[in-house]
């Protein structure tokens, strides 16, 4: 063999495969955008103050005035945000404030980690949906570059935890479907298979329970996940040797009992402080429900759900003017992704009508389940409630472009990714609070109501 051929062959042998390079590159981008300058500003902003002080209170280090005019007598000691379940605040406390301290990097690092993990989970989900490293990388890149996801990953708020838990739950559902199709249980997991269907179904139930234990809106994903899993379990030849009753029992265990158990566990501190006070616990839950139903305060940040996909009313979290430069943080999605998604919706619907595939139920069903229920909710609403639907928006764009004719689909995906990158570069200071000239910020006021 000629020497040149030997060198080429050796290069091919040591070349790093795309299945490593693509996710590593996307995760590096996601991490850089979420971690760089995470300690600034040096004080809480947005709704951070509520959750930061509660995280400290959970660790015995602080108090905050409770939200609402009539807080229940029995709640977790010194908890101000009793209107939300405690799991997300425990994450901030145990993964951030506790080990790192009561400082910005301490209370924000859990959100950044969950945001990066969320991008990785979306990559894995897309990979199992379509078996393509490149299309999975495309979907994950869109999420890595989304402004709303970046902003919420850099703040000590609860929504990024919820979005990541929901993405993880759907990934485990797809893995459960693959396992059903592979022919059933193994001796190693036989007891889990008998009780909850499979280890992946159990993990999906745990993620869903964690979502509800973070914010009640996580419950939107429960009927979607349970219905999707039930359809898969009762169609084809996926039940294996289980009876219909046994299969139904596993569904109830996975999507009712397991999430309920996780929710109760998240209130461990409540029961530790008050004993097995069932009446007080139910009174707390009733007060939470009343608050959520009655919270209708008119604020500049309010916006109805129909405005969210259009990006008509983003929220200004922070505005600082210093030394002739501006630092702003605005809860604003990447316009290339959000408006591009809306343009592709008619194409996606035509594709589904012409040739529906099971992946459509995951992608479009996930988006609908995390967005449409907000139209039936009467309380005050904000654009960041849309965050758990954003990963499914990325999947929907991916699903639509990859079903175009091969050459056109690839070119369209490259153009779409290029637009997302370009817009991301322009809006990066708006998502991260990095100081830039005021003229840069003002040039990004593309719509009249954008606070730029």
Secondary structure, 3 states (H helix, E strand, C coil): CCHHHHHHHHHHHHCCCHHHHHHHHHHHHHHHHHHCCCCCCCCCCCCHHHHHHHHHHHCCCCCCCCCCCCCCCCCCCCCCCCCCCCHHHHHHHHHHHHHHCCCHHHHHHHHHHHHHHHHHHHHHHHHHHHCCHHHHHHHHHHHHCCHHHHHHHCCCCCHHHHHHHHHHHHHHHHHHHHHHHCCCCCHHHHHHHHHHCCHHHHHHHHHHHHHHCCCHHHHHHHHHHHHHHHHHHHCCCCCCCCCHHHHHHHHHHHHHHHHHHHHHHHCHHHHHHHCCCHHHHHHHHHHHHHHHHHCCCCCCCCCCHHHCCCCCCCEEEEEEEECCEEEEEEECCCHHHHHHHHHHHHHHHHHHHHCCCHHHHHHHHHHHHHHHHHHHCCCCCCHHHHHHHHHHHHHHHHHHHHCCCHHHHHHHHHHHHHHHHHHHHHHHHHHHCCCEEHHHHHHCCCCCCCCC
